[in-house]
């Protein structure tokens, strides 16, 4: 079987997805390699804004432009840890470069920079991430659990969370009404 690389792709949960963690989820894949895959769910706000998160980690926030942004449930792995998807890439202690001007940072220095009024221009903050062991995501794709499409990062940074799932489907030319709750094989 030919290896696939879903880095910088959206995973769109099929309507029949039974796993409550991933049902109706849109995942942005930040890394996919032979050892596994990592992504963040981008349409599950947790009811906390960035200002509240900063208060909880005892960092003063001087950037009102991000204060009311929602914090998201990024996935079931390391839910006590923050993950910041951001543009531009910058130079932080623990950043995974996803593409030229997009990174995922897990180190506190990015939060400290944002708190002081600097930091990346655009950020998307999650608690936790979604992870798959080697071959696991490929197996889920073979079972028709996910649709995939090249990600448009503007869907994440510019659209309200409740519009992201359908926007990703539209990238495929699919209308929600066209999707069936049951899988089938021709």
PyMOL commands that set and color helices and strands:
alter all, ss='L'
color gray80, all
select helices_A, chain A and resi 50-56+64-67+108-115+136-142+153-158+161-171+176-178
alter helices_A, ss='H'
color red, helices_A
select strands_A, chain A and resi 9-13+26-33+36-41+45-49+70-73+77-87+95-99+102-105+122-133+146-150
alter strands_A, ss='S'
color yellow, strands_A
deselect
rebuild
show_as cartoon
